[in-house]
Amino acid sequence: QVQLVESGGGLVQAGGSLRLSCAASGRTFSSYRIDWFRRAPGKTREFVAAISWSTGFTNIADSVKGRFTISRDNAKNTVYLQMNSLKPEDTAVYYCAVRVGTNYDAWGQGTSVTVSS
């Protein structure tokens, strides 16, 4: 089983940047995807971005497109979510998850991001 650990969250002013990390360990798969989600207070979970581990193909949600990018470092088994031009509405707990086929096999514990206005 894959274990995921997120880090990099914190408090930042609007317009600032943060880089979240999702470190994977344990069982790995030749073809899987790492997704980032977020859950804002009082709201449902929202897809943010995804990256294919094997091809590097990325998918970014429209709500963050142009501000957030996703990348991976195969040597470190780590996926990054670079968040620029942050807005108060980006405040949420951010989670990464590993997707194999149509199933999410593992989730991280989440890292909190707070954007002050």
C-alpha positions in Angstrom: 0.0 0.0 0.0 1.1 3.5 -0.7 1.5 6.0 2.1 1.2 9.8 1.3 2.4 12.6 3.5 1.5 16.2 2.6 3.5 19.2 3.8 4.0 22.9 3.0 0.8 24.4 4.2 0.6 27.5 6.3 -0.6 31.1 6.5 0.0 33.4 3.7 -1.3 36.8 2.6 -3.4 37.2 -0.5 -1.2 37.3 -3.6 1.4 35.2 -2.0 2.6 31.7 -2.9 3.0 28.3 -1.3 4.4 25.0 -2.5 2.7 21.9 -1.2 4.5 18.6 -1.3 3.1 15.1 -1.4 5.7 12.4 -0.6 4.8 8.8 -1.5 6.3 5.7 0.1 5.5 2.0 0.2 4.1 0.1 -2.7 4.4 1.8 -6.0 2.6 1.2 -9.2 3.8 1.5 -12.8 0.9 3.5 -13.8 -1.0 5.7 -11.4 -2.0 9.3 -10.8 -1.6 11.7 -7.9 -4.5 14.0 -7.4 -4.7 17.1 -5.2 -8.1 17.9 -3.6 -9.1 20.6 -1.2 -11.9 21.0 1.3 -12.8 24.5 2.4 -14.7 25.1 5.7 -18.4 24.3 5.1 -17.8 23.1 1.5 -17.5 19.8 -0.3 -14.3 18.4 -1.4 -13.0 19.9 -4.7 -10.6 18.5 -7.2 -7.6 20.8 -7.7 -5.0 19.1 -9.9 -3.6 15.8 -11.0 -0.5 14.4 -12.6 0.2 11.0 -14.2 3.2 9.5 -12.5 4.4 7.7 -15.7 3.7 10.3 -18.4 3.7 13.6 -16.5 0.4 14.5 -18.1 -1.4 17.1 -15.9 -4.9 18.2 -15.3 -5.7 21.5 -13.6 -9.1 22.6 -12.3 -10.5 25.7 -14.0 -10.8 27.4 -10.6 -7.1 27.5 -10.2 -5.8 27.3 -13.7 -3.2 29.9 -14.4 -2.3 30.1 -10.7 -1.5 26.6 -9.7 0.8 24.1 -11.3 1.5 20.5 -10.5 4.8 18.7 -11.0 6.6 15.6 -9.8 10.1 14.5 -8.9 10.4 10.8 -9.6 13.7 10.4 -7.8 12.1 11.8 -4.6 8.7 10.1 -5.1 7.2 13.5 -4.5 4.5 15.5 -6.2 4.4 19.3 -5.8 1.5 21.8 -6.0 2.8 25.2 -6.6 0.2 27.8 -5.7 0.7 31.4 -6.8 -1.5 34.5 -6.6 -3.3 32.9 -3.7 -6.8 34.2 -2.8 -8.7 34.0 0.4 -11.1 31.5 -1.3 -8.1 29.1 -1.7 -8.2 28.7 2.1 -8.8 24.9 2.7 -7.2 21.7 3.8 -5.4 20.2 0.9 -5.1 16.5 0.4 -3.2 14.3 -2.1 -4.4 10.9 -3.1 -3.1 8.2 -5.3 -5.5 7.0 -8.0 -5.0 3.6 -9.7 -7.5 3.2 -12.5 -10.8 4.5 -11.1 -10.0 3.9 -7.5 -8.3 6.1 -4.9 -6.0 3.7 -3.1 -4.6 6.1 -0.4 -5.0 9.6 1.0 -2.7 11.8 2.9 -3.6 13.4 6.2 -4.0 16.9 4.7 -2.2 20.1 5.1 -3.9 23.4 6.0 -3.6 26.5 3.8 -5.0 29.8 5.1 -4.9 32.9 2.9 -5.5 36.2 4.6 -7.0 39.2 2.9 
